[in-house]
Amino acid sequence: MSVAVPLAEVVTYLLFSILIGNTALQFISEKKKPKTYISKKTLLLSSLGIYIFTFGPVAQTISYFSDDVGLTLAAYSVLTDFQVGRAWIFIGFMSVFLWMTLLLNGSKYLQALWLLLMVFAIGYSSHVASLSFWNGFIAHSIHFLMVTLWTGILIHVAWFSSDEKSGHCSCGGLPHLP
């Protein structure tokens, strides 16, 4: 469990980055971004993967209490009484809505809404939010959104770019390397 949960969180960050980067790039005009291609299958699997891999912290919490009260009661308690469990259930619904939106080629605004709600759920379930709710919730949500947004755009430009000059895109004010 000591290796599985951090690994699940790394994969969660990667999957969120792929989806948030894809959604963010949809808001930029075609002239100002490199041409990227990512299959619908990858996006759909990323949405499903978020639901699976965000279960890591929930499983860790359940395993912590299962020795004392039993697996069934621990699972029920964590899913209904703990922020991490309630957030995971909420993320499950949002990831299904995102999956349907992606499958049906839905609006980029709906994609952004489902992702933003999932980011808020991650912030809600964070350790820092359990210490100081509003400050922690806001700080972790902003941190998670910014990290996944930045990483997601980089992943799309680096891994999914079909444009040979993707490194030479107009990046407002950043100097071009020779």
Secondary structure, DSSP 8 states (H G I E B T S, - for coil): -TTHHHHHHHHHHHHHHHHHHHHHHHTS-GGGS--B---HHHHHHHHHHHHHHTTHHHHHHHHHHHHHH-HHHHHHHHHHHSHHHHHHHHHHHHHHHHHHHHHTT--HHHHHHHHHHHHHHHHHTSHHHHHSHHHHHHHHHHHHHHHHHHHHHHHHHHHSB--TTGGGS--TT-----
